Amino acid sequence: QILFIIIITVMKLVELMLIFANSSRSTTSFIS
């Protein structure tokens, strides 16, 4: 269960980093 929580947390962090990277380059790349 703890491993599942860790996996979810890492996935959310990666998703946030990808959104932040896309928004820093262009604000329209992650809307679609």
Secondary structure, DSSP 8 states (H G I E B T S, - for coil): -HHHHHHHHHHHHHHHHHHHHHHHH-TTTTT-
